[in-house]
Amino acid sequence: MKALTLFCLVILLPWSFMVHAQTTTVQGRVFDSESGMPIPFVNVALTAAGAGTMTDQKGAFKLSTTGRPGRLSISFIGYGTKNIEIKRGHSQSVDVALEPRSIELLAAEVRPDKSKKKNPAKPLMQRAIDVKKNNDPSALPAAKHSSYSKLELDINDISEKQASRWYWGPFEWVFHYLDSSESRVALPFVMAEILAEEQWQVNPKRQQKNIIASQLSSKFSNSKNAAELDAALPKLDVYQNQMLLLDRTFTSPLHDRALAHYRFYILDTLDINDRPTFHLAFIPRRKGEPTFEGEIWIDSLTLGLQSIEARLSNASNVNFVRAMHWRQSFIQVKNRDQQEEEAWMMKEEHILMDFSLTDRTIGAYLRRTTQYNNLEWHSEKWTNGWRGGKDLQFQSDTLTNDQWMTHRPVPLLQRERDIYTMTDSIRAMPQWRFVQGLSYCLGTGYVAKGPLEVGAWWSAFTQNPTEGNRFRLDLRTSNDWSVRFKPKVFAAYGTQDLRWKAGFRARYIQKKTPRTEFLFEIKRDLEQLGMLGLLSQGQAFTSAFRTDSVNSLSEVQRAEVSVLHEFGPGFSGFFEWRHRQIGALGDLKFLEPLTAEPVEQLVTSEASIVLRFAKKERFVGGEFDRVSLGTEWPVLTAKMTLGIPGLLGSQYRYTRWTMEGEDEMRLGWWGRLEWYAQAGLYRGSAPFALMEVVPASGTILLSDEAFSMINLYERVTDRWATGLLEWHAEGLVLNHLPLIRKLKFREVLGIRSIIGAWDEKHEALLELPDNTSGLNGTYTECSFGIENILGIFRVDAVWRTDRLFDQRESWGIRFGFSAEI
């Protein structure tokens, strides 16, 4: 889901400064918190706007204002007054439960009617929760269905004034396609369709989705990417206690302890499909918790869920999401083998998310609509229908427009048909190529011209003490030249060392799924060994954010050949041969231990084998590069590197073994844990520069890969175990502090440590620098931070525990970035 978040934020970035006046609309119902009955004639007002009304006989109200709304005030005699924060410029629904209270007037006392205090919704929902396992579609022994999904991205909150601005130029005509079917006027922008078949079983547990066909409007991206993204979106399973949505966990209205998190109220009893059905409303009991509010329909005979309509509660601490609505409906399906037995299965699902960088700027709708047909289940496991071992399969068939019209269970809406027409027209415009090229340059750093690309702008000019002013130019081929073979060359020159650096790199993609890729590289350039993090040596921003000297560089001449191959779903292997000649520059010296004479170069040839396993990992991307959509399982990696003496002058014999793993664990209300662990050792002997240099960020920026407070080249080791543990509390405490809750700050605690040993025999090959020592023991950094500052920033106080806290060099402030929902 992080990829989805970044995708939506990138789309919204160009629109983020467009602010305009908006109408604020608030509607909802008012209930008695104990009886669950609606309360008529309640006073409801927007405090700053001066607008007010009273609830009707059903407890419903609606208010609108174009000015500043202030708070929503709800008051009625015999009940406690409630004041609720309202988002300006939004259309929002608020259901309110008023708490009864007594009012003493001398000898008289006014109370709400106590004869209706018992809420009949409570025992009803408890019974539905007690039998939810009997009605959960995912618990069926074996089931399958066909599905038709539509993904749509719309730019919303576009005013007439903004649509007529001069800067749209030749693209102004697109605003003729504005759609007003939702609360915000929107411009439909991207459309994707996916036809699929899916089947699953419980014992043995297995699930597989077969993509029959997919298409994306005007080929803005590979249609397979849309199918991968759709498959990676978490399923909203209301029968689970915790629902994963937008990389956050929310408490389900059917949680085992839902009555402790929600208030339920019976609204009506209906006949749906000739079955008596209870219609209920639910609202959260407390503010600041990840919950929903909405309405639910429960079948009175089976206590199964017939349908649900829900939205994020207004007090949820969620970034960049102004609103989120979802709806699911279920029908009863007969057992294929025993027709008298029936079970509930999902028939359709609708999700609408309203994203925006800030509350009052232009935003985006992300819609997802799925219809399920050919519903089927039975009591035995499936003996056929499985296609290979992958849980996501693709058919190579491409449907024509006529075939799509035949296969769609329902025709496209006019809005959806217009997307295909509009995007086809945009892509035919010559001005679109300029916009596309500018976006590509800002995102990748390269300017594309036919079969060639020139860049990258962020490494074109940098500075360091060794080279002085450094100028670099990269040249590579584009996808217009080849979508399988991609060569690249670069040249760099320093005005102080007066030396040229250059390199050549070539990638060849033999097969994309499962992936097989070859790489060859040869280059001579300067590197900062032991530096890991967001920034690296040779990038424009490194100089501005560095905390350590960059005058301890190495000149590295490297030749490398590697192959990456995926053996199966989530399981890949990587083989690499690498030859390096490393020379010290600047303050870094390679000295012979006995004579203290400079050692001109360290020469090594290495062969490495890497095995990586990430269960059910999925990717999206272009022809060459791809981005992982993540996995719900730990990612495990094993690596072995062999130093080969005598090969091309290689001087050292050693073996390096490492094992590592990483994962993100959801803790429900308690937030999430992120961890990383690695253990490794060397056999044989090699100079310190080829050993495990304890990684340092070298900048004021936080890094998942490196320590923040340690200096470059401060510690080296040949046997180590290291780990990172971060607890992201996601506002567990701060969300409940009234004066801080509005800021949406979130707490984060972290500890990073390494324990290692160092054999002094390696120092017989090369003397350690003055400020470098072997690690014999532990090195630990502890941090406490506040994240979600303005939605994207993070600030941590970091303490290195090997020094007293009152020493200034023992602690520091570090900064980070994260765009999380």
C-alpha positions in Angstrom: 0.0 0.0 0.0 2.9 2.3 0.3 3.3 2.2 -3.4 -0.3 3.3 -3.7 0.2 6.1 -1.3 3.2 7.4 -3.2 1.4 7.1 -6.5 -1.5 9.2 -5.4 0.8 11.8 -3.8 2.8 12.1 -7.0 -0.4 12.7 -9.0 -1.5 15.3 -6.5 1.8 17.2 -6.2 1.3 19.6 -9.2 -2.1 20.5 -7.9 -1.2 21.1 -4.3 -1.0 24.9 -4.3 -4.4 25.4 -5.9 -6.7 26.6 -3.1 -10.2 28.0 -3.5 -13.3 28.8 -1.5 -15.5 25.7 -0.8 -18.8 24.9 0.8 -18.9 23.0 4.0 -21.8 20.6 4.4 -22.5 18.5 7.5 -25.3 16.0 7.8 -26.0 13.1 10.2 -28.2 11.7 12.9 -28.4 12.2 16.7 -29.1 9.1 19.0 -29.5 8.5 22.6 -26.3 6.7 23.6 -28.1 4.2 26.0 -31.4 3.4 24.3 -30.2 3.8 20.7 -33.3 5.8 19.8 -33.1 8.9 17.5 -33.7 12.2 19.3 -35.9 14.8 17.6 -35.7 18.6 18.0 -32.0 18.6 19.0 -30.2 21.9 18.5 -27.4 21.6 16.0 -25.2 24.6 15.0 -21.9 25.5 13.3 -20.4 27.8 15.9 -18.3 30.1 13.7 -20.8 30.4 10.8 -23.8 31.0 13.0 -25.8 28.5 11.0 -28.2 26.3 13.0 -31.0 23.8 12.7 -32.9 21.2 14.7 -33.1 17.4 14.1 -36.3 16.0 12.6 -38.4 13.1 13.9 -35.7 10.6 12.8 -32.9 12.5 14.5 -31.5 13.7 11.2 -30.0 17.1 10.4 -28.1 18.9 7.6 -26.2 22.2 7.6 -24.2 24.1 5.0 -22.0 27.2 5.0 -19.4 28.9 2.6 -17.7 30.6 5.5 -15.5 29.2 8.4 -17.6 26.5 10.1 -15.9 26.3 13.5 -17.2 23.4 15.5 -20.5 21.4 15.3 -22.4 22.0 18.5 -25.1 19.5 19.5 -27.2 20.2 22.6 -30.5 19.2 24.1 -32.0 19.5 27.5 -31.4 16.4 29.6 -28.3 15.5 27.6 -24.6 16.5 27.7 -23.6 18.9 24.9 -21.1 17.7 22.3 -18.7 19.8 20.2 -17.1 18.2 17.2 -14.3 19.4 14.9 -15.5 20.0 11.3 -13.3 20.1 8.2 -13.7 23.2 6.2 -14.7 22.9 2.6 -15.8 19.2 2.9 -19.1 17.4 2.6 -19.1 15.1 5.7 -21.5 12.9 7.7 -21.5 12.9 11.5 -23.6 10.5 13.6 -23.7 11.6 17.3 -24.6 9.7 20.4 -25.6 12.1 23.3 -25.1 11.0 26.9 -28.1 11.4 29.2 -27.5 13.6 32.3 -29.7 14.9 35.0 -30.3 18.7 35.6 -31.3 19.8 39.1 -33.7 22.7 39.2 -34.4 23.3 43.0 -36.8 20.5 43.9 -37.4 19.5 40.3 -35.1 17.2 38.3 -35.2 16.8 34.5 -34.1 13.4 33.1 -34.4 11.6 29.8 -37.0 8.8 29.9 -35.3 5.8 31.6 -37.9 3.3 30.5 -36.0 3.0 27.2 -32.5 2.8 28.5 -31.8 -0.7 27.3 -30.4 -0.7 23.8 -31.8 -3.7 21.8 -29.0 -3.4 19.3 -26.4 -4.6 21.8 -27.6 -8.2 22.3 -28.4 -8.4 18.6 -24.9 -7.5 17.5 -23.4 -9.7 20.1 -25.3 -12.7 18.7 -24.2 -11.8 15.2 -20.6 -11.6 16.4 -20.8 -15.0 18.2 -21.9 -16.8 15.0 -19.8 -14.8 12.5 -17.5 -17.8 11.7 -20.6 -19.6 10.3 -21.2 -16.7 7.9 -17.6 -15.7 6.9 -17.1 -16.4 3.1 -13.4 -16.9 3.6 -14.1 -19.8 6.0 -15.9 -21.9 3.3 -14.2 -25.2 2.6 -13.7 -24.3 -1.1 -15.2 -21.5 -3.2 -14.7 -19.6 -6.4 -16.0 -16.8 -8.4 -15.3 -14.6 -11.5 -14.8 -10.9 -11.0 -14.9 -7.7 -13.0 -13.0 -4.8 -11.3 -12.7 -1.2 -12.3 -10.0 1.2 -10.9 -10.5 4.9 -11.6 -8.5 8.0 -10.7 -10.1 11.4 -10.8 -8.8 14.9 -10.0 -11.4 16.6 -7.8 -12.3 19.9 -6.3 -11.7 21.8 -9.6 -13.6 25.1 -9.6 -14.8 26.9 -12.8 -12.2 29.6 -12.1 -9.4 27.2 -12.0 -10.6 25.3 -15.1 -10.4 28.5 -17.1 -6.8 29.5 -16.0 -4.5 30.5 -18.8 -1.8 27.9 -18.0 -3.9 25.0 -19.2 -3.4 26.3 -22.7 -4.2 23.7 -25.3 -5.4 21.3 -22.6 -8.3 23.5 -21.5 -10.8 21.4 -23.4 -10.4 18.4 -21.0 -12.5 20.3 -18.4 -15.6 19.7 -20.6 -15.4 16.2 -19.2 -16.0 17.3 -15.5 -18.2 15.0 -13.6 -20.4 16.0 -10.6 -21.8 12.6 -9.6 -20.0 12.8 -6.2 -19.9 15.6 -3.6 -16.8 17.2 -5.3 -16.6 18.1 -9.0 -14.0 15.9 -10.5 -12.1 15.3 -13.8 -11.9 11.5 -14.6 -8.3 10.9 -15.5 -7.2 7.2 -15.5 -9.3 4.1 -15.9 -8.3 0.4 -15.6 -10.4 -2.8 -16.0 -9.6 -6.3 -14.9 -11.4 -9.5 -15.6 -10.4 -12.4 -13.4 -11.3 -15.8 -12.0 -10.4 -16.7 -8.4 -10.7 -19.8 -6.3 -9.7 -20.7 -2.8 -9.8 -23.5 -0.2 -9.2 -23.8 3.5 -7.6 -27.2 3.9 -4.9 -27.2 2.6 -5.0 -23.5 2.5 -4.5 -22.1 -1.0 -5.7 -19.2 -3.1 -5.2 -18.3 -6.7 -6.3 -15.5 -9.0 -6.2 -15.8 -12.8 -6.2 -12.6 -14.7 -8.2 -13.2 -17.9 -7.7 -9.7 -19.3 -6.8 -6.2 -18.2 -6.5 -2.8 -19.9 -5.5 0.7 -18.9 -6.8 3.8 -20.5 -4.5 5.0 -23.4 -1.6 2.9 -22.1 -0.3 5.4 -19.5 1.4 2.3 -18.0 1.5 -1.4 -18.6 -2.0 -2.9 -18.1 -0.3 -5.7 -16.1 0.7 -3.0 -13.6 -3.0 -2.2 -13.0 -3.8 -5.9 -12.4 -0.8 -6.3 -10.0 -1.9 -3.1 -8.1 -5.5 -4.3 -7.9 -4.4 -7.7 -6.6 -2.1 -6.1 -4.0 -4.8 -3.9 -2.6 -5.9 -5.4 0.7 -9.3 -7.0 0.8 -11.7 -5.4 3.2 -12.7 -8.4 5.2 -15.3 -7.1 7.7 -15.4 -10.5 9.4 -11.8 -10.1 10.6 -11.1 -8.3 13.9 -8.6 -5.9 12.3 -9.0 -4.6 8.7 -5.9 -3.6 6.8 -6.6 -0.4 4.8 -4.2 2.2 3.4 -1.3 0.6 5.3 -3.2 1.1 8.6 -5.3 -1.3 10.7 -8.8 -0.4 11.5 -11.2 -2.1 14.0 -14.0 -3.9 12.2 -17.6 -3.4 13.2 -17.7 -7.2 13.6 -14.7 -7.3 15.9 -15.0 -9.9 18.7 -15.2 -7.0 21.1 -17.0 -4.6 18.8 -19.3 -3.4 21.5 -16.3 -2.0 23.4 -15.3 0.1 20.3 -18.7 0.9 18.7 -22.2 2.0 19.6 -24.9 0.3 17.6 -28.5 1.5 17.1 -31.4 -0.2 15.4 -32.9 2.0 12.7 -35.5 -0.2 11.1 -36.5 -3.8 10.2 -36.9 -4.5 6.5 -37.6 -7.3 4.0 -34.7 -7.7 1.6 -35.0 -10.5 -1.0 -38.0 -11.8 1.0 -35.8 -12.2 4.2 -36.4 -10.1 7.4 -33.4 -7.9 8.0 -32.3 -5.6 10.8 -31.0 -2.2 9.7 -28.5 -0.7 12.2 -26.2 2.3 12.5 -22.8 2.2 14.2 -20.5 5.0 15.4 -17.2 4.8 17.3 -17.2 5.1 21.1 -14.0 7.2 21.3 -12.2 9.8 19.3 -8.7 9.4 17.8 -9.1 5.6 17.2 -8.9 4.0 13.7 -12.6 3.1 13.4 -15.5 3.4 10.9 -19.0 4.7 11.2 -21.9 3.8 9.0 -24.9 1.4 8.6 -25.1 -2.4 8.5 -27.9 -4.8 7.5 -28.0 -8.1 9.4 -30.1 -11.1 8.2 -32.5 -12.1 11.0 -32.5 -15.8 10.2 -28.8 -16.5 10.0 -27.4 -13.3 11.6 -25.2 -13.1 8.5 -24.1 -9.8 7.0 -26.3 -8.8 4.0 -24.6 -5.5 3.3 -22.6 -2.7 4.9 -22.0 0.9 4.1 -19.2 2.6 6.0 -16.8 5.5 6.1 -13.8 6.6 8.0 -14.7 8.2 11.3 -13.9 11.9 11.3 -11.6 11.6 14.3 -9.3 8.9 12.8 -5.7 10.0 12.6 -5.2 9.4 8.8 -3.0 11.4 6.5 -3.9 12.7 3.0 -7.4 11.1 3.1 -10.2 13.6 3.4 -12.9 10.8 3.2 -13.2 7.2 2.5 -16.5 5.3 1.8 -17.0 1.6 1.1 -19.9 -0.6 0.5 -20.2 -4.4 0.4 -23.2 -6.7 -0.3 -23.6 -10.4 0.1 -26.0 -13.0 -1.1 -26.7 -16.6 -0.1 -25.3 -19.3 -2.5 -26.3 -23.0 -2.5 -23.8 -25.7 -1.9 -22.9 -27.3 -5.2 -23.1 -30.8 -3.7 -25.9 -30.2 -1.2 -28.5 -27.8 -2.6 -30.3 -27.4 0.7 -27.2 -25.9 2.4 -26.5 -22.2 1.8 -23.7 -19.8 2.6 -23.0 -16.1 2.3 -20.7 -14.9 -0.4 -19.8 -11.4 -1.6 -21.7 -10.1 -4.6 -20.2 -6.6 -5.0 -17.9 -4.1 -3.5 -17.5 -0.3 -4.0 -14.6 1.8 -2.5 -14.2 5.5 -2.9 -11.2 7.3 -1.4 -10.7 11.1 -1.5 -7.0 12.0 -1.3 -5.5 15.5 -0.9 -2.1 16.8 0.2 -3.9 19.4 2.4 -7.5 19.9 3.3 -8.2 22.9 1.1 -6.3 22.0 -2.1 -7.3 20.1 -5.2 -7.4 16.3 -4.5 -8.1 13.0 -6.2 -10.7 10.3 -6.1 -9.6 6.7 -6.2 -12.5 4.4 -7.0 -12.5 0.7 -7.0 -15.6 -1.3 -8.0 -15.8 -5.1 -8.2 -18.6 -7.3 -9.2 -18.5 -11.0 -8.5 -20.4 -13.5 -10.6 -20.5 -17.3 -11.1 -20.4 -17.7 -7.3 -19.8 -21.3 -6.3 -18.8 -23.3 -3.2 -18.8 -26.9 -1.9 -17.6 -29.0 1.0 -14.5 -30.6 -0.6 -11.2 -29.1 -1.8 -10.8 -28.3 -5.4 -9.2 -31.0 -7.6 -9.0 -28.9 -10.7 -8.9 -25.2 -11.8 -5.4 -24.5 -10.4 -2.9 -23.1 -12.9 0.7 -23.5 -11.8 2.1 -22.6 -8.5 1.7 -18.8 -8.5 -1.1 -17.2 -6.6 -1.5 -14.6 -9.4 -1.6 -15.8 -13.0 -1.8 -13.9 -16.2 -3.2 -15.0 -19.5 -1.6 -13.6 -22.6 -4.8 -12.9 -24.5 -5.6 -9.2 -25.4 -9.2 -8.4 -25.9 -10.5 -6.1 -28.6 -13.0 -3.3 -27.8 -15.8 -5.6 -29.0 -14.7 -8.4 -26.8 -14.5 -6.2 -23.8 -18.1 -5.1 -24.5 -19.1 -8.8 -24.5 -17.2 -9.7 -21.4 -18.3 -6.8 -19.1 -21.1 -7.9 -16.9 -22.4 -4.3 -17.0 -21.7 -1.6 -19.5 -19.4 1.3 -18.7 -20.9 4.5 -17.4 -20.7 7.5 -19.6 -18.1 9.0 -17.3 -16.0 5.9 -17.7 -16.4 5.8 -21.5 -15.3 9.4 -21.6 -12.0 8.6 -19.9 -10.9 6.4 -22.8 -12.0 9.0 -25.3 -10.3 11.9 -23.5 -7.0 10.1 -22.8 -6.7 8.9 -26.4 -7.1 12.5 -27.6 -4.5 13.8 -25.1 -1.9 11.3 -26.2 -2.4 12.4 -29.8 -1.5 16.0 -29.0 2.1 17.2 -29.6 2.0 19.2 -26.4 1.5 16.1 -24.4 4.9 14.8 -25.3 6.4 17.9 -23.7 4.5 17.4 -20.5 5.4 13.8 -20.5 9.1 14.6 -21.0 9.1 17.2 -18.3 7.6 14.8 -15.8 10.0 12.1 -16.8 13.0 14.4 -16.2 11.8 15.5 -12.8 11.2 11.9 -11.7 14.2 10.1 -13.2 16.7 13.0 -13.7 17.0 12.2 -17.4 16.0 14.1 -20.5 14.7 11.7 -23.2 15.3 12.4 -26.9 14.4 9.6 -29.2 16.6 6.5 -28.5 18.8 8.4 -26.1 18.5 9.9 -22.6 20.9 12.4 -21.0 21.2 13.1 -17.3 21.0 12.9 -14.4 20.4 16.4 -13.1 21.0 15.6 -9.4 24.5 14.3 -10.0 25.6 16.7 -12.8 27.4 19.0 -10.3 28.6 18.2 -6.8 31.5 19.1 -4.5 33.9 17.3 -2.2 37.4 18.1 -0.8 39.1 15.6 -3.0 37.7 16.5 -6.4 36.7 20.1 -5.7 33.9 20.9 -8.2 32.8 17.7 -9.8 30.9 17.6 -13.1 29.3 14.4 -14.4 27.3 13.5 -17.6 25.4 10.3 -18.1 24.1 8.9 -21.4 21.8 5.9 -21.7 19.4 4.4 -24.2 15.6 4.8 -23.9 12.8 2.3 -24.4 12.4 3.5 -27.9 15.8 1.9 -28.7 15.2 -1.4 -26.9 13.0 -2.8 -24.1 15.4 -5.6 -23.4 19.0 -4.2 -23.7 19.9 -0.9 -22.0 23.6 0.3 -22.2 24.7 3.4 -20.2 28.0 5.4 -20.0 29.1 8.2 -17.8 32.1 10.6 -17.5 33.0 12.8 -14.6 35.8 15.3 -14.0 37.1 17.1 -10.9 38.5 20.6 -11.0 40.8 19.9 -8.1 42.2 16.5 -8.7 42.1 17.1 -12.5 41.2 13.5 -13.2 38.6 11.9 -15.4 36.3 9.1 -14.1 34.2 7.0 -16.4 32.1 3.9 -16.7 30.0 1.6 -18.9 27.0 -0.5 -17.8 24.7 -2.7 -19.7 21.5 -4.5 -18.6 19.8 -7.3 -20.6 16.3 -8.5 -19.6 16.0 -12.0 -21.1 12.6 -12.7 -19.5 10.4 -10.5 -17.4 8.1 -13.1 -15.7 9.7 -14.9 -14.0 12.5 -12.4 -14.3 15.9 -13.3 -15.7 18.3 -10.3 -16.0 22.0 -10.0 -16.9 24.3 -7.1 -16.0 27.8 -6.1 -17.0 29.6 -3.0 -15.6 33.1 -1.6 -15.7 34.0 1.8 -14.2 36.5 3.9 -12.4 35.1 6.4 -9.9 35.3 7.7 -6.3 33.3 5.9 -3.6 32.7 6.4 0.1 33.1 2.9 1.6 30.8 2.3 4.6 28.4 5.1 3.7 24.8 3.9 3.4 21.5 5.8 3.5 19.1 8.0 1.6 22.0 9.9 0.0 25.3 8.6 -1.3 28.6 10.0 -2.6 28.3 11.9 -5.8 24.7 13.2 -5.3 24.0 16.9 -5.2 22.3 17.0 -1.7 25.0 15.0 0.1 27.2 18.0 0.6 24.3 20.1 2.1 23.3 17.4 4.7 26.6 15.7 5.6 27.7 15.4 9.2 31.1 13.7 8.6 34.1 14.4 6.4 33.9 13.3 2.8 37.7 13.6 2.5 38.2 9.9 3.1 37.2 8.6 -0.3 38.5 5.7 -2.2 39.2 5.4 -5.9 37.6 2.2 -7.1 38.2 0.4 -10.4 35.5 -2.2 -10.8 34.5 -4.8 -13.3 31.3 -6.8 -12.6 29.2 -9.5 -14.2 25.9 -10.7 -12.6 22.7 -12.6 -13.3 19.4 -12.4 -11.5 16.9 -15.2 -11.9 13.5 -15.9 -10.3 13.0 -19.6 -9.6 9.4 -19.2 -8.5 6.9 -16.9 -6.7 9.0 -14.7 -4.4 12.1 -16.9 -4.7 15.1 -15.5 -6.6 18.8 -16.1 -6.9 21.6 -13.7 -7.8 25.1 -14.6 -8.9 27.9 -12.0 -9.2 31.6 -11.9 -10.1 33.3 -8.7 -9.1 36.9 -7.5 -9.5 38.0 -4.4 -7.7 41.1 -2.3 -7.3 40.8 0.1 -4.4 43.1 3.1 -3.7 42.9 5.5 -0.8 42.5 9.3 -1.3 42.4 12.4 0.9 42.6 11.7 4.6 42.2 8.0 4.1 45.6 6.1 4.0 46.4 2.5 3.3 49.6 1.8 5.1 51.8 -1.3 5.3 51.9 -2.3 9.1 55.7 -2.9 9.4 57.1 -0.2 7.3 54.3 2.3 7.3 54.8 2.7 3.6 51.7 3.6 1.5 49.9 0.7 -0.2 48.9 1.9 -3.6 46.0 -0.5 -4.2 44.0 -3.3 -2.7 43.1 -5.9 -5.4 40.4 -8.5 -4.9 38.2 -10.8 -7.1 35.0 -12.0 -5.5 32.2 -14.4 -6.5 28.9 -14.1 -4.7 25.7 -16.1 -4.5 22.5 -14.6 -3.0 19.2 -16.3 -2.3 16.2 -14.2 -1.5 12.7 -15.3 -0.5 9.7 -12.9 -0.2 6.5 -14.9 -0.1 3.7 -13.4 -2.3 5.7 -10.4 -3.2 4.4 -8.4 -6.2 6.0 -5.7 -8.4 4.9 -2.9 -10.7 7.2 -1.1 -13.0 8.3 -0.3 -16.5 10.4 -2.3 -19.0 13.5 -2.4 -16.9 13.0 -1.0 -13.4 10.3 -2.2 -11.0 9.0 -1.4 -7.6 8.0 -3.9 -5.0 4.4 -3.7 -3.6 5.7 -5.5 -0.5 4.6 -8.6 1.1 2.8 -9.6 4.4 5.6 -12.0 5.2 9.2 -11.6 6.3 11.8 -11.1 3.6 14.8 -13.5 4.0 18.2 -13.2 2.3 21.3 -15.4 2.4 24.6 -14.5 0.8 28.0 -16.1 0.4 31.0 -14.2 -1.0 34.3 -16.0 -1.9 37.5 -14.0 -2.3 39.6 -15.7 -5.1 43.4 -15.1 -4.7 45.5 -15.0 -7.9 42.7 -14.2 -10.3 43.6 -11.0 -12.2 46.1 -10.1 -9.4 43.7 -10.7 -6.5 45.6 -10.7 -3.3 43.3 -12.2 -0.7 41.5 -15.4 0.3 38.4 -15.1 2.4 34.8 -16.2 2.7 31.9 -13.9 3.8 28.6 -15.4 5.0 25.5 -13.3 5.9 21.9 -14.1 6.8 19.3 -11.3 7.1 15.6 -10.8 7.4 13.2 -7.9 7.7 9.5 -7.4 8.2 6.7 -5.1 9.3 4.3 -6.5 11.9 0.9 -4.9 12.6 -0.1 -4.7 16.2 -3.7 -3.5 15.9 -4.3 -0.6 18.3 -0.7 -0.7 19.3 0.6 0.5 15.9 3.3 -1.5 14.1 6.8 -2.9 14.6 9.4 -2.8 11.9 12.5 -4.9 12.3 15.7 -5.8 10.5 18.3 -8.3 11.5 21.6 -9.5 10.0 24.3 -11.9 11.1 27.6 -12.4 9.3 31.2 -13.6 9.6 34.4 -13.8 7.6 36.7 -16.7 7.3 40.3 -16.1 6.1 42.0 -12.8 6.2 41.6 -9.5 4.3 42.4 -5.8 5.0 39.8 -3.7 6.9 38.5 -2.0 3.7 37.2 -5.3 2.5 35.7 -6.2 5.9 32.4 -5.2 7.4 32.7 -1.4 8.0 29.9 -0.5 10.4 27.6 1.5 8.2 27.2 5.2 8.8 24.7 7.6 7.4 27.2 10.4 7.3 24.4 13.0 7.0 21.7 14.4 9.3 19.1 12.2 7.5 17.8 9.1 9.1 18.4 5.8 7.3 17.0 2.3 7.7 20.4 0.9 6.6 22.9 2.8 8.7 23.7 4.2 12.1 23.1 7.9 12.6 25.7 8.9 15.2 28.7 6.8 14.3 31.5 8.3 12.1 32.5 6.9 8.8 35.2 4.2 9.2 34.9 4.4 13.0 34.4 0.7 13.6 35.2 -2.5 11.6 34.3 -6.1 12.4 34.7 -9.6 10.9 32.0 -11.3 13.1 28.8 -9.5 13.9 25.1 -9.6 14.5 23.1 -6.4 14.0 19.5 -5.4 14.2 17.0 -2.5 14.1 13.7 -2.5 16.0 11.3 0.5 15.6 7.9 0.8 17.2 5.6 3.1 15.4 2.8 3.8 17.9 0.7 5.7 15.3 -0.6 8.2 17.8 -1.4 5.7 20.6 -0.8 8.4 23.2 -0.8 11.7 21.3 -4.1 11.0 19.7 -5.8 11.2 23.1 -4.2 14.5 24.2 -6.8 17.2 23.4 -4.4 20.0 22.6 -2.1 17.8 20.5 -4.6 15.6 18.7 -5.3 18.2 16.0 -1.6 18.1 14.9 -1.8 14.3 14.2 1.7 13.7 15.6 2.7 10.0 16.0 5.3 8.5 18.3 8.2 6.3 17.3 10.7 4.5 19.4 13.8 2.8 18.0 16.9 0.9 18.9 19.7 -0.1 16.6 22.6 -2.2 17.8 25.5 -4.3 16.6 27.6 -6.8 18.5 30.8 -7.9 16.9 34.4 -9.1 17.2 37.6 -8.2 15.4 40.6 -10.4 14.8 43.8 -8.4 14.9 45.3 -10.8 12.3 43.7 -8.6 9.6 45.9 -5.7 10.7 49.0 -7.6 9.6 47.8 -7.0 6.0 46.9 -3.3 6.4 47.2 -0.9 9.3 44.0 0.6 10.7 43.5 4.3 10.2 44.0 6.5 13.3 40.3 7.0 13.9 39.3 3.4 13.1 39.1 0.5 15.6 37.9 -3.0 15.6 34.5 -3.6 17.2 34.8 -6.0 20.2 31.6 -5.7 22.0 28.5 -3.7 21.2 27.6 -0.4 19.7 24.0 0.8 20.2 21.9 3.8 19.3 18.5 4.6 20.9 16.0 7.1 19.5 12.8 8.7 20.3 11.0 10.6 17.6 7.9 12.4 16.4 6.7 11.5 12.9 3.8 12.6 10.8 4.8 16.3 11.2 2.9 18.1 8.5 2.2 14.6 7.1 5.7 13.9 5.8 8.4 14.9 8.2 10.0 13.0 11.1 12.4 14.3 13.8 14.4 11.9 16.1 16.6 12.5 19.1 19.3 9.8 18.8 21.7 8.8 21.6 24.8 6.6 21.1 25.0 4.6 24.4 28.7 4.2 24.5 29.1 7.8 25.6 27.5 9.6 28.6 24.4 11.5 27.7 25.7 14.8 29.0 28.4 14.7 26.4 27.4 16.7 23.4 28.8 14.3 20.9 26.8 11.4 22.4 23.4 12.6 21.0 22.0 14.4 17.9 18.9 15.4 16.1 18.2 13.6 12.9 15.5 14.2 10.3 13.6 11.9 8.0 10.8 11.8 5.4 7.9 9.4 5.1 4.6 9.8 3.3 2.4 7.4 5.2 -1.4 7.2 5.4 
